[in-house]
Amino acid sequence: MTVALNQPLMDVLAAQLRAAAGHNSAVQVAPAAVLWTDEERQWQSAMPVIKQYMPELIELGAYDPATRTGPAIWLKCALAGLAEEVPLAEGAVPILYLPGVSRKDLRAIEQCPKHLQPLAELQYRGCWWAYNSTGRDWSVTAFLTSEQVGLNLDIAKDKRTQEAISTVLGELLESQVVALQGRRLETEDFHALVVGDPIKDLLGWLNDPSAKQQQWPANKWVIFRDQCQQQYGFDPAHDVPDNTLSQLCAAEQQWQPVWQRFADTAHNLPGLVSQLKSVRQASLVDEPSHFLSLNLTQERELEAELAALNRADVATLRQRLSALDQAHAKRRAWLWQRLGFSPWALIVQALAQVAEHTQTAFTGSNPQAMADAYQERFWQADAAALHAMGLAKEAQQQQVVADILALIYTPWLEQTTLNFQSLVQRKGYPGEAHVNDPANRYQVNSQVVFFVDGLRFDTAQRLLAKLAGLQATTQLSTHWSALPSLTATAKAAITPIADLLTGAQDNDSFLPVLDVNDKELSSYHLRQALDKRGWQFLEGLELGDSKGKAWIQIGDLDHMGHEQQRKMPLGIEAVLNEVAERVAGLLLAGWQHIRIVTDHGWLWVPDQLPKADIPKNATRNRLSRCAILKDNVDTEHLKVHWHWNKNVTIAMAPGISGFIAGDYYNHGGVSLQECLVPVINVNAA
């Protein structure tokens, strides 16, 4: 494991503990808790420090909710969310620190001490933080010297050094890795941690003055006061903290290295960061980027300006977005953006990019020409719109972003789609000649065909970036979706059994049937047909025989889109991460070729797809973006033939509209976003 040299040991410990709860959400549920047994109580002295950094950690002991400590039955209540005095950190797996307890104490249920019995069942629902497969507790020394952890510290093994580590463990965990590596550490080195880093002590005290003073022994408090008076000109026992905080932000003379250390470790100093919200810039010569209050003021002003833009005409809106983006660009490099205090500075950048990419009308001489231009340039308009909404985590942000996108993105998407449909109407759909039999393309051994439902071209670009770090070569290309661009029709067309399929004349489900038995293609029949052709169907984390051929389907963007609708952009990153991790695992297992394919893209708008009308009595089945026409029925809408039976006619909704109202996300129609689909070839290096 690689450890960043400028991070404190506490970050490494926290990462290791949290990694113990790692699981694949596609096939596993999260563990109920991480069990941290410490029979010799080696870590207990540092618990006050560890708990500051890990709000999900609770400790077995005498009832003291103020320190997140309590008996076994109380711990069970806390895990169940019933201990109101100790709310667990949202989204994190709880960590149970069990001092004086060994793993065998819990495993031997019959002999398990009565005070531990309520916790015994957690060994089945939870997971252990253990040194190795034998289940040994992580000793402090083993953690510090372990290659597995990545610290590899060189520590003397004499008794005095081990006792010194125990004495200063809290301070040791707050020390930076770079200060400890590259030399042999002995007793004096650990003793120096108590008084040897005045900047760390100062920042720790500023973060929580009363708690820090209580943690320190009396002699350290005396030394700390003396250091502050001699080096920084104030007495922490008397001076008002605001005066000290102003000096920190001004960062003049001896305070400059203090500010630099703060900038490097601010993510671990939430109390200090919170206090800085009220510190104002006292002089024009002060560096503006050091003042969180100034950043927050500019964030509020930017939010108000963006909220008011929904009343501007489109030309003015584009100009203002560009000007606001430039005005706030510098704040994106400030410390506060890294700490999450500048969401609007990021949002306005994304909105300005949408404005830039949608200001040019998009058409072409024929459908393929539009497709070429889309791949070269115009996909960035869709990507920027999704990125802008993906940055809007709160409801108010989402509404402001949606209002602006409705003015600059939705009209562009509508006109682009109308242009494309007009060309298809006059020149034909390119996919008519290019949706080839996949069975002829999937003949390479050691190949996985990796199906991702609804992988649109712009999201494929994001996935391609995630795959860049693999030991492999990647190539992105495109092909055309089968029509209509629905999973039922288009997924079947890219399977290795496509040549076995046909379409019934009286079909009203968009599903093809297998020639051999006239059964509609289901997951069961797909798997059966693949097996007969020698294809492995891999599920979950299965790796299969890497010398053969396999089909896998993970990463359902389409399902998420239908469920999340307007909020769909917020979940794309997690799905793409899952796909990238699965690809990495397949490469490590020896697969040489991975072909990532999809069935269709989709339309997403911030303000609902407009409604289009088609008479109900004219259709056999009507979905949002397409409808199967009854025999001998005509319509003014664009008509195409069903991919699986040319005698079945499909009516397409005009532009970005839908025959069914209320959707922000849907597909099945004719547009570049729905029909021009990506293919990513990944070949092992």
C-alpha positions as CSV (number, residue, x, y, z in Angstrom):
1,M,0.0,0.0,0.0
2,T,1.3,3.5,-0.9
3,V,1.1,6.0,2.0
4,A,1.3,9.8,1.4
5,L,4.2,11.3,3.2
6,N,2.5,14.5,4.2
7,Q,-0.5,12.8,6.0
8,P,-0.7,12.0,9.7
9,L,-0.5,8.4,10.9
10,M,-4.1,8.8,12.1
11,D,-5.2,9.0,8.5
12,V,-3.5,5.7,7.7
13,L,-5.1,4.0,10.8
14,A,-8.5,5.4,9.8
15,A,-8.2,4.2,6.3
16,Q,-7.1,0.7,7.4
17,L,-10.0,0.4,9.8
18,R,-12.6,1.6,7.3
19,A,-11.1,-0.7,4.6
20,A,-11.8,-3.7,6.8
21,A,-15.5,-3.1,6.0
22,G,-14.9,-3.2,2.3
23,H,-17.5,-5.2,0.3
24,N,-19.0,-5.4,-3.1
25,S,-22.4,-3.8,-2.9
26,A,-23.5,-5.7,-6.0
27,V,-23.5,-9.0,-4.2
28,Q,-22.9,-8.3,-0.5
29,V,-24.5,-6.2,2.2
30,A,-22.4,-3.9,4.3
31,P,-21.1,-5.5,7.6
32,A,-23.0,-4.6,10.7
33,A,-19.7,-3.4,12.3
34,V,-16.0,-3.7,12.3
35,L,-14.8,-5.5,15.5
36,W,-11.5,-4.2,16.8
37,T,-10.3,-6.5,19.6
38,D,-7.4,-5.3,21.7
39,E,-6.7,-7.9,24.5
40,E,-3.7,-6.0,25.8
41,R,-5.4,-2.6,25.6
42,Q,-2.4,-1.2,23.6
43,W,-4.6,1.3,21.8
44,Q,-6.8,2.5,24.6
45,S,-4.7,5.5,25.7
46,A,-5.1,7.0,22.2
47,M,-8.9,6.6,22.0
48,P,-9.7,10.3,22.7
49,V,-7.6,11.2,19.7
50,I,-8.8,8.4,17.5
51,K,-12.5,9.3,18.2
52,Q,-11.9,12.8,17.1
53,Y,-11.1,11.6,13.7
54,M,-13.5,8.7,13.5
55,P,-17.1,9.6,14.5
56,E,-18.2,6.1,13.6
57,L,-16.1,4.5,16.4
58,I,-17.7,3.5,19.8
59,E,-15.9,1.8,22.7
60,L,-16.8,-1.0,25.1
61,G,-16.6,0.2,28.7
62,A,-18.3,2.0,31.5
63,Y,-21.4,4.0,30.4
64,D,-20.2,7.4,29.3
65,P,-22.0,8.6,26.1
66,A,-20.0,11.8,26.1
67,T,-17.0,9.7,25.1
68,R,-19.0,7.3,23.0
69,T,-18.3,4.5,25.5
70,G,-20.7,2.0,27.0
71,P,-21.4,-1.6,27.9
72,A,-22.2,-4.3,25.4
73,I,-26.0,-3.9,25.4
74,W,-25.6,-0.1,24.9
75,L,-23.3,-0.8,21.9
76,K,-26.0,-3.0,20.4
77,C,-28.5,-0.2,20.9
78,A,-26.1,2.3,19.2
79,L,-25.7,0.0,16.2
80,A,-29.4,-0.3,15.9
81,G,-29.7,3.5,15.9
82,L,-31.5,3.5,19.3
83,A,-28.9,5.4,21.3
84,E,-30.0,8.9,20.7
85,E,-27.2,10.4,22.7
86,V,-24.7,9.0,20.3
87,P,-25.9,9.2,16.6
88,L,-23.6,7.2,14.4
89,A,-21.9,8.8,11.4
90,E,-24.2,8.5,8.4
91,G,-23.1,6.2,5.6
92,A,-20.1,4.7,7.6
93,V,-19.9,1.2,9.0
94,P,-19.6,1.4,12.8
95,I,-16.3,0.4,14.4
96,L,-16.5,-1.3,17.8
97,Y,-13.3,-1.0,19.9
98,L,-13.2,-3.8,22.5
99,P,-10.3,-3.2,25.0
100,G,-9.3,-6.2,27.0
101,V,-11.2,-8.5,24.7
102,S,-9.8,-11.2,22.4
103,R,-11.4,-12.7,19.4
104,K,-11.5,-16.1,21.2
105,D,-13.6,-14.4,23.9
106,L,-16.4,-13.9,21.4
107,R,-15.9,-17.0,19.4
108,A,-16.3,-19.4,22.4
109,I,-20.0,-18.5,22.8
110,E,-20.6,-21.1,25.5
111,Q,-17.8,-19.7,27.7
112,C,-18.2,-16.1,26.5
113,P,-18.3,-13.7,29.6
114,K,-21.8,-12.6,30.3
115,H,-20.9,-8.9,29.8
116,L,-19.8,-9.7,26.2
117,Q,-22.6,-12.1,25.2
118,P,-24.8,-9.4,23.5
119,L,-21.8,-8.9,21.1
120,A,-21.1,-12.5,20.3
121,E,-23.5,-12.6,17.3
122,L,-21.7,-9.7,15.6
123,Q,-18.9,-12.1,14.6
124,Y,-21.3,-13.4,12.0
125,R,-22.8,-10.1,10.8
126,G,-19.7,-8.0,11.2
127,C,-16.0,-8.3,10.2
128,W,-12.7,-8.2,12.1
129,W,-9.8,-5.8,12.0
130,A,-7.1,-8.4,12.4
131,Y,-3.4,-8.6,11.7
132,N,-3.7,-11.6,9.4
133,S,-5.7,-14.7,8.7
134,T,-4.9,-16.2,12.1
135,G,-6.9,-13.4,13.7
136,R,-4.2,-11.8,15.8
137,D,-4.9,-8.3,17.2
138,W,-3.0,-5.5,15.5
139,S,-0.4,-4.4,18.0
140,V,0.8,-0.8,17.9
141,T,4.3,-1.9,16.9
142,A,3.1,-4.3,14.2
143,F,1.0,-1.5,12.7
144,L,3.8,1.0,12.7
145,T,6.3,-1.4,11.1
146,S,4.1,-3.3,8.8
147,E,4.7,-3.5,5.0
148,Q,1.1,-4.4,4.6
149,V,0.0,-1.0,6.0
150,G,2.8,0.8,4.1
151,L,4.4,2.7,7.0
152,N,7.5,0.4,7.3
153,L,8.9,2.4,10.3
154,D,12.2,1.3,11.7
155,I,11.5,1.1,15.5
156,A,13.9,-0.1,18.2
157,K,12.6,-3.2,20.0
158,D,13.9,-2.4,23.5
159,K,11.5,-2.1,26.4
160,R,12.0,1.6,27.0
161,T,11.1,2.4,23.4
162,Q,7.9,0.3,23.5
163,E,6.9,2.0,26.8
164,A,7.6,5.4,25.2
165,I,5.3,4.5,22.2
166,S,2.5,3.7,24.6
167,T,3.0,6.9,26.5
168,V,2.8,9.2,23.5
169,L,0.5,7.1,21.2
170,G,-2.0,9.9,20.8
171,E,0.6,12.4,19.8
172,L,2.3,9.8,17.6
173,L,-0.9,9.2,15.6
174,E,-1.2,12.9,14.9
175,S,2.4,13.1,13.6
176,Q,3.1,13.1,9.8
177,V,4.5,10.1,8.2
178,V,7.4,12.0,6.6
179,A,8.7,13.1,10.1
180,L,9.1,9.4,11.1
181,Q,10.4,7.6,8.0
182,G,14.0,7.2,6.9
183,R,15.6,6.8,10.4
184,R,15.7,4.5,13.3
185,L,13.2,5.6,16.0
186,E,14.2,5.2,19.6
187,T,12.9,6.3,23.1
188,E,14.1,9.9,22.7
189,D,12.3,10.3,19.4
190,F,9.0,9.4,20.8
191,H,9.5,11.5,23.9
192,A,10.2,14.5,21.6
193,L,6.7,14.1,20.2
194,V,5.2,15.5,23.4
195,V,7.1,18.8,23.1
196,G,8.9,18.5,19.8
197,D,6.2,19.8,17.4
198,P,4.8,23.1,18.6
199,I,2.9,23.8,15.4
200,K,1.0,20.5,15.7
201,D,0.3,21.3,19.3
202,L,-0.9,24.8,18.5
203,L,-3.2,23.7,15.8
204,G,-4.6,20.9,17.9
205,W,-5.3,23.3,20.7
206,L,-7.0,25.8,18.4
207,N,-9.1,22.9,17.0
208,D,-10.5,22.1,20.5
209,P,-8.8,24.1,23.3
210,S,-10.6,22.6,26.3
211,A,-10.4,19.0,25.1
212,K,-6.7,19.3,24.2
213,Q,-5.8,20.8,27.5
214,Q,-7.6,17.9,29.3
215,Q,-5.7,15.4,27.2
216,W,-2.3,16.8,27.9
217,P,-0.4,16.0,31.1
218,A,0.2,19.0,33.4
219,N,3.9,19.3,32.4
220,K,3.0,19.5,28.7
221,W,0.5,22.2,29.3
222,V,3.2,24.3,31.1
223,I,5.6,23.7,28.2
224,F,2.9,24.6,25.6
225,R,2.1,27.9,27.3
226,D,5.7,28.8,27.4
227,Q,6.2,28.0,23.7
228,C,3.2,30.0,22.7
229,Q,4.4,33.1,24.7
230,Q,7.9,32.8,23.4
231,Q,7.2,32.0,19.7
232,Y,3.7,33.4,19.0
233,G,3.3,36.2,21.6
234,F,0.2,35.1,23.3
235,D,-0.8,33.1,26.4
236,P,-3.3,30.3,25.6
237,A,-4.6,30.5,29.2
238,H,-5.8,34.2,28.8
239,D,-5.9,35.4,25.2
240,V,-9.1,35.5,23.3
241,P,-9.0,32.8,20.5
242,D,-10.3,35.2,17.9
243,N,-7.1,37.3,18.1
244,T,-5.1,34.2,17.6
245,L,-7.2,33.0,14.7
246,S,-6.8,36.4,13.0
247,Q,-3.0,36.0,13.3
248,L,-3.3,32.5,11.8
249,C,-5.1,33.8,8.8
250,A,-2.8,36.8,8.3
251,A,0.0,34.2,8.2
252,E,2.8,36.8,8.8
253,Q,6.3,35.9,10.0
254,Q,6.2,33.0,12.6
255,W,2.6,32.4,11.7
256,Q,3.4,31.6,8.1
257,P,4.5,27.9,8.7
258,V,1.6,27.5,11.0
259,W,-0.8,28.5,8.2
260,Q,1.0,26.1,5.8
261,R,0.7,23.2,8.2
262,F,-3.0,24.1,8.7
263,A,-3.5,24.1,4.9
264,D,-2.0,20.6,4.7
265,T,-4.1,19.1,7.6
266,A,-7.3,21.2,7.7
267,H,-9.4,18.2,6.8
268,N,-8.5,16.8,10.3
269,L,-9.2,20.1,12.1
270,P,-13.0,20.5,11.8
271,G,-13.3,22.6,15.0
272,L,-10.7,25.1,13.9
273,V,-12.2,25.3,10.4
274,S,-15.6,26.0,11.9
275,Q,-14.2,28.8,14.1
276,L,-12.6,30.4,11.0
277,K,-16.0,31.1,9.5
278,S,-16.3,34.2,11.7
279,V,-12.7,35.6,11.1
280,R,-12.8,38.7,8.9
281,Q,-10.0,40.1,6.7
282,A,-8.5,42.9,8.8
283,S,-6.3,44.5,6.2
284,L,-6.2,44.8,2.4
285,V,-2.7,43.4,2.4
286,D,-4.0,40.1,4.0
287,E,-4.2,37.2,1.5
288,P,-7.9,36.9,0.6
289,S,-7.6,33.1,0.1
290,H,-6.9,32.6,3.8
291,F,-10.3,33.8,4.9
292,L,-13.1,31.3,4.9
293,S,-15.6,34.1,5.8
294,L,-14.7,35.9,2.6
295,N,-15.2,32.7,0.6
296,L,-18.6,32.0,2.2
297,T,-19.7,35.5,1.5
298,Q,-18.8,35.2,-2.2
299,E,-20.5,31.8,-2.3
300,R,-23.8,33.4,-1.0
301,E,-23.5,36.2,-3.5
302,L,-22.8,33.8,-6.4
303,E,-25.8,31.7,-5.4
304,A,-28.1,34.7,-5.4
305,E,-26.8,35.8,-8.8
306,L,-27.3,32.4,-10.3
307,A,-30.8,32.1,-8.8
308,A,-31.8,35.4,-10.5
309,L,-30.5,34.3,-13.9
310,N,-33.7,32.3,-14.6
311,R,-35.3,35.6,-15.4
312,A,-32.7,36.6,-17.9
313,D,-32.9,36.3,-21.7
314,V,-30.7,33.5,-23.1
315,A,-28.0,35.8,-24.6
316,T,-27.6,37.7,-21.3
317,L,-27.6,34.4,-19.4
318,R,-24.7,33.0,-21.4
319,Q,-22.7,36.3,-21.0
320,R,-23.3,36.3,-17.2
321,L,-22.3,32.7,-16.8
322,S,-19.0,33.3,-18.6
323,A,-18.4,36.5,-16.5
324,L,-19.3,34.8,-13.2
325,D,-17.1,31.8,-14.0
326,Q,-14.1,34.0,-14.6
327,A,-14.8,36.1,-11.5
328,H,-14.8,33.0,-9.2
329,A,-12.2,30.9,-11.0
330,K,-9.5,31.8,-8.4
331,R,-11.6,30.5,-5.6
332,R,-11.5,27.0,-7.1
333,A,-7.8,26.9,-6.2
334,W,-8.3,28.0,-2.6
335,L,-8.1,25.6,0.4
336,W,-11.9,26.0,1.0
337,Q,-12.8,24.4,-2.2
338,R,-10.9,21.2,-1.2
339,L,-12.8,21.2,2.1
340,G,-16.2,21.5,0.3
341,F,-17.0,25.1,1.1
342,S,-17.2,26.3,-2.6
343,P,-19.8,24.2,-4.4
344,W,-21.2,27.2,-6.3
345,A,-17.7,28.1,-7.7
346,L,-17.6,24.6,-9.2
347,I,-21.3,24.7,-10.3
348,V,-20.8,28.0,-12.2
349,Q,-17.8,26.6,-14.0
350,A,-19.9,23.6,-15.2
351,L,-22.8,25.8,-16.2
352,A,-20.5,28.1,-18.2
353,Q,-19.2,25.0,-20.0
354,V,-22.8,24.1,-20.9
355,A,-23.3,27.6,-22.2
356,E,-20.2,27.4,-24.3
357,H,-20.9,24.0,-25.8
358,T,-24.6,24.8,-26.6
359,Q,-24.2,28.2,-28.2
360,T,-23.5,26.7,-31.6
361,A,-26.3,25.2,-33.7
362,F,-25.7,21.6,-34.4
363,T,-26.8,19.9,-37.7
364,G,-25.2,18.2,-40.7
365,S,-25.5,17.1,-44.2
366,N,-26.6,13.6,-43.2
367,P,-27.1,11.6,-40.1
368,Q,-23.6,10.1,-40.2
369,A,-22.1,13.6,-40.5
370,M,-23.9,14.7,-37.4
371,A,-22.7,11.6,-35.6
372,D,-19.1,12.4,-36.6
373,A,-19.4,15.9,-35.3
374,Y,-21.0,14.7,-32.1
375,Q,-18.1,12.3,-31.3
376,E,-15.6,15.0,-32.1
377,R,-17.1,17.9,-30.2
378,F,-20.8,18.1,-29.3
379,W,-21.0,15.2,-26.8
380,Q,-19.3,17.7,-24.4
381,A,-22.6,19.6,-24.1
382,D,-24.4,16.6,-22.7
383,A,-21.4,15.8,-20.4
384,A,-21.3,19.4,-19.0
385,A,-25.1,19.4,-18.3
386,L,-24.8,16.1,-16.4
387,H,-21.7,17.4,-14.6
388,A,-23.5,20.6,-13.5
389,M,-26.4,18.7,-12.1
390,G,-24.1,16.1,-10.5
391,L,-22.4,18.9,-8.5
392,A,-25.8,20.0,-7.1
393,K,-26.0,17.9,-3.9
394,E,-28.7,20.0,-2.2
395,A,-32.3,20.6,-3.2
396,Q,-31.8,24.4,-3.6
397,Q,-28.8,23.9,-5.7
398,Q,-30.6,21.4,-7.9
399,Q,-33.4,23.8,-8.6
400,V,-31.1,26.7,-9.5
401,V,-29.1,24.4,-11.8
402,A,-32.2,22.9,-13.4
403,D,-33.7,26.4,-14.0
404,I,-30.6,27.5,-15.9
405,L,-30.1,24.3,-17.8
406,A,-33.8,24.5,-18.9
407,L,-32.9,27.8,-20.7
408,I,-29.6,26.8,-22.3
409,Y,-29.4,23.0,-22.6
410,T,-33.0,21.8,-23.2
411,P,-33.7,24.0,-26.2
412,W,-30.3,23.0,-27.7
413,L,-31.1,19.3,-27.2
414,E,-34.5,19.7,-28.7
415,Q,-33.2,21.5,-31.8
416,T,-30.3,19.1,-32.2
417,T,-32.7,16.1,-32.1
418,L,-35.2,17.7,-34.5
419,N,-32.3,18.3,-36.9
420,F,-31.1,14.7,-36.6
421,Q,-34.7,13.3,-37.0
422,S,-35.2,15.4,-40.1
423,L,-32.0,13.9,-41.7
424,V,-33.1,10.4,-40.8
425,Q,-36.5,11.1,-42.3
426,R,-34.9,12.2,-45.6
427,K,-31.8,10.0,-45.8
428,G,-32.5,7.0,-43.6
429,Y,-31.2,5.7,-40.3
430,P,-27.5,4.7,-40.5
431,G,-28.1,1.8,-38.2
432,E,-30.2,0.0,-40.9
433,A,-26.9,-1.0,-42.5
434,H,-24.6,-1.0,-39.6
435,V,-26.2,-3.1,-36.8
436,N,-24.3,-6.2,-37.8
437,D,-24.5,-9.7,-36.4
438,P,-22.4,-9.6,-33.2
439,A,-21.7,-13.3,-33.5
440,N,-19.2,-12.5,-36.2
441,R,-17.4,-10.0,-34.1
442,Y,-17.2,-12.0,-30.9
443,Q,-14.9,-14.8,-31.9
444,V,-11.7,-14.0,-30.0
445,N,-10.8,-16.3,-27.1
446,S,-9.9,-14.9,-23.7
447,Q,-12.6,-12.3,-24.3
448,V,-15.3,-10.9,-22.0
449,V,-18.3,-9.1,-23.6
450,F,-19.1,-6.7,-20.8
451,F,-22.7,-5.3,-21.1
452,V,-23.5,-2.0,-19.3
453,D,-27.2,-1.1,-19.7
454,G,-27.6,2.5,-20.9
455,L,-23.9,3.5,-21.3
456,R,-24.3,6.8,-23.2
457,F,-21.4,8.1,-25.3
458,D,-20.6,11.0,-22.9
459,T,-20.7,8.7,-19.8
460,A,-18.4,6.3,-21.8
461,Q,-15.9,9.1,-22.0
462,R,-15.9,9.3,-18.2
463,L,-15.5,5.5,-18.0
464,L,-12.6,5.6,-20.4
465,A,-10.8,8.1,-18.1
466,K,-11.3,5.7,-15.2
467,L,-9.8,2.9,-17.1
468,A,-6.7,4.9,-18.1
469,G,-4.8,3.7,-15.0
470,L,-5.1,0.0,-15.8
471,Q,-2.3,-2.1,-17.3
472,A,-4.1,-2.2,-20.6
473,T,-4.8,-0.3,-23.8
474,T,-8.2,1.1,-24.4
475,Q,-10.1,2.3,-27.5
476,L,-13.5,4.0,-27.8
477,S,-15.6,3.6,-30.9
478,T,-19.3,3.7,-31.7
479,H,-22.0,1.8,-33.5
480,W,-25.7,2.4,-33.9
481,S,-28.4,1.0,-31.7
482,A,-31.1,-1.3,-33.0
483,L,-34.5,0.5,-33.3
484,P,-36.3,1.3,-31.2
485,S,-33.5,2.1,-28.7
486,L,-35.0,0.1,-25.9
487,T,-33.3,-2.6,-23.8
488,A,-35.8,-5.3,-25.0
489,T,-34.9,-4.7,-28.7
490,A,-31.3,-3.3,-28.6
491,K,-29.7,-5.5,-26.0
492,A,-30.6,-8.6,-27.9
493,A,-29.0,-7.2,-31.1
494,I,-25.5,-7.0,-29.4
495,T,-25.5,-10.5,-27.8
496,P,-23.5,-13.3,-29.3
497,I,-26.7,-15.1,-30.1
498,A,-28.3,-12.3,-32.2
499,D,-28.4,-14.6,-35.3
500,L,-30.8,-16.9,-33.4
501,L,-33.4,-14.2,-33.0
502,T,-36.3,-12.9,-35.0
503,G,-39.5,-10.9,-34.3
504,A,-43.1,-11.9,-34.3
505,Q,-45.5,-9.9,-36.5
506,D,-48.0,-9.5,-33.7
507,N,-45.4,-8.4,-31.2
508,D,-46.3,-5.7,-28.7
509,S,-43.5,-6.1,-26.2
510,F,-40.4,-5.1,-28.4
511,L,-38.9,-8.5,-27.4
512,P,-37.5,-10.8,-30.2
513,V,-38.0,-14.5,-30.0
514,L,-35.6,-17.5,-30.4
515,D,-36.0,-19.2,-33.7
516,V,-35.6,-22.6,-32.0
517,N,-38.6,-22.4,-29.7
518,D,-40.5,-19.2,-30.5
519,K,-39.9,-18.1,-26.8
520,E,-39.4,-14.4,-26.1
521,L,-35.8,-13.7,-25.1
522,S,-35.6,-13.7,-21.3
523,S,-32.5,-13.7,-19.0
524,Y,-33.0,-17.4,-18.6
525,H,-33.1,-18.1,-22.4
526,L,-30.2,-15.8,-23.0
527,R,-28.1,-17.7,-20.5
528,Q,-29.2,-21.0,-21.9
529,A,-28.4,-20.0,-25.5
530,L,-25.0,-18.6,-24.5
531,D,-24.1,-21.8,-22.7
532,K,-24.9,-23.9,-25.8
533,R,-22.5,-21.7,-27.8
534,G,-19.7,-22.1,-25.2
535,W,-20.1,-18.8,-23.6
536,Q,-19.7,-18.4,-19.8
537,F,-22.3,-16.2,-18.1
538,L,-20.5,-14.6,-15.2
539,E,-22.4,-13.2,-12.2
540,G,-21.4,-11.2,-9.2
541,L,-17.6,-11.5,-8.7
542,E,-17.2,-14.7,-10.7
543,L,-14.0,-14.7,-12.8
544,G,-14.6,-17.8,-15.0
545,D,-12.1,-19.5,-17.3
546,S,-10.0,-16.7,-18.7
547,K,-9.0,-18.8,-21.7
548,G,-12.6,-19.0,-23.0
549,K,-15.3,-16.4,-23.8
550,A,-17.7,-14.9,-21.3
551,W,-20.7,-12.5,-21.1
552,I,-21.1,-10.3,-18.0
553,Q,-23.7,-7.5,-17.2
554,I,-22.9,-5.0,-14.5
555,G,-23.6,-1.3,-14.1
556,D,-27.3,-0.6,-14.7
557,L,-27.3,3.1,-15.6
558,D,-30.7,2.6,-17.3
559,H,-32.5,1.3,-14.2
560,M,-31.0,4.1,-12.1
561,G,-32.2,6.7,-14.7
562,H,-35.8,5.4,-14.7
563,E,-35.8,5.4,-10.8
564,Q,-33.9,8.6,-10.1
565,Q,-35.2,10.7,-13.0
566,R,-34.0,14.3,-12.5
567,K,-31.5,13.2,-9.8
568,M,-29.9,10.6,-12.1
569,P,-26.7,12.6,-12.7
570,L,-25.8,12.3,-9.0
571,G,-25.5,8.5,-9.2
572,I,-23.5,8.1,-12.4
573,E,-20.1,8.2,-10.8
574,A,-20.8,5.3,-8.4
575,V,-22.0,3.1,-11.3
576,L,-18.9,3.9,-13.4
577,N,-16.6,3.1,-10.5
578,E,-18.3,-0.3,-10.1
579,V,-17.7,-1.1,-13.8
580,A,-14.1,0.1,-13.7
581,E,-13.4,-2.0,-10.6
582,R,-14.9,-5.1,-12.2
583,V,-12.8,-4.6,-15.4
584,A,-9.7,-4.3,-13.3
585,G,-10.5,-7.6,-11.5
586,L,-11.1,-9.4,-14.9
587,L,-7.7,-8.2,-16.2
588,L,-6.0,-9.4,-13.0
589,A,-7.7,-12.8,-13.4
590,G,-6.0,-13.2,-16.8
591,W,-8.6,-12.1,-19.3
592,Q,-6.9,-10.5,-22.4
593,H,-9.8,-8.8,-24.2
594,I,-12.7,-7.0,-22.6
595,R,-15.3,-5.4,-25.0
596,I,-17.6,-3.0,-23.1
597,V,-20.9,-2.7,-25.0
598,T,-24.3,-1.2,-24.4
599,D,-27.8,-1.3,-25.9
600,H,-28.9,2.3,-26.1
601,G,-28.3,5.8,-24.7
602,W,-31.0,8.1,-23.3
603,L,-32.3,11.6,-23.0
604,W,-32.0,13.6,-19.7
605,V,-33.4,17.0,-19.2
606,P,-33.8,19.2,-16.1
607,D,-37.4,20.2,-16.8
608,Q,-39.2,17.1,-18.0
609,L,-39.5,15.9,-21.6
610,P,-42.4,17.7,-23.4
611,K,-45.6,15.8,-24.2
612,A,-46.4,14.5,-27.7
613,D,-49.7,13.1,-28.7
614,I,-50.5,10.0,-30.6
615,P,-54.0,8.4,-30.6
616,K,-54.3,5.4,-28.3
617,N,-56.4,3.6,-30.8
618,A,-53.6,3.8,-33.4
619,T,-51.1,1.9,-31.4
620,R,-50.6,-1.7,-30.1
621,N,-48.2,-0.5,-27.4
622,R,-47.1,3.0,-26.5
623,L,-44.0,3.9,-24.4
624,S,-42.5,7.3,-23.7
625,R,-40.4,7.7,-26.8
626,C,-41.9,5.2,-29.3
627,A,-45.1,3.2,-30.1
628,I,-45.9,0.2,-32.1
629,L,-48.5,1.2,-34.7
630,K,-51.4,-1.1,-35.5
631,D,-51.4,-2.6,-39.0
632,N,-52.5,-0.2,-41.8
633,V,-52.4,2.9,-39.5
634,D,-50.4,5.9,-40.5
635,T,-49.1,8.9,-38.4
636,E,-47.5,12.2,-39.0
637,H,-44.6,11.2,-36.7
638,L,-41.3,9.8,-37.9
639,K,-41.8,6.1,-38.6
640,V,-39.1,3.3,-38.6
641,H,-39.2,-0.4,-38.9
642,W,-38.6,-2.7,-35.9
643,H,-35.2,-4.2,-36.0
644,W,-36.4,-7.7,-35.5
645,N,-39.3,-7.6,-38.1
646,K,-39.4,-5.0,-40.8
647,N,-43.1,-5.5,-41.2
648,V,-43.7,-4.0,-37.8
649,T,-43.8,-0.2,-37.9
650,I,-42.7,2.0,-35.0
651,A,-43.8,5.6,-34.5
652,M,-41.1,7.9,-32.9
653,A,-41.9,10.8,-30.7
654,P,-40.8,14.1,-32.3
655,G,-37.7,16.0,-30.9
656,I,-37.2,15.2,-27.3
657,S,-40.8,14.7,-26.4
658,G,-42.5,11.7,-25.0
659,F,-45.9,10.1,-25.6
660,I,-46.2,9.7,-21.8
661,A,-45.7,12.8,-19.6
662,G,-43.7,13.3,-16.5
663,D,-40.2,12.0,-17.4
664,Y,-36.9,13.7,-17.0
665,Y,-35.1,10.6,-18.2
666,N,-36.2,8.1,-20.9
667,H,-35.2,6.5,-24.2
668,G,-36.5,4.5,-27.1
669,G,-36.6,7.3,-29.7
670,V,-34.4,8.6,-32.5
671,S,-31.6,11.0,-31.3
672,L,-27.9,10.9,-31.3
673,Q,-27.9,10.6,-27.5
674,E,-30.2,7.5,-27.7
675,C,-28.9,5.8,-30.9
676,L,-25.2,6.5,-31.2
677,V,-23.8,4.1,-28.6
678,P,-20.2,3.5,-27.5
679,V,-18.0,0.4,-27.6
680,I,-14.8,0.3,-25.4
681,N,-12.2,-2.3,-26.2
682,V,-9.8,-3.0,-23.4
683,N,-6.8,-5.2,-24.2
684,A,-4.3,-6.4,-21.6
685,A,-0.9,-4.9,-21.9
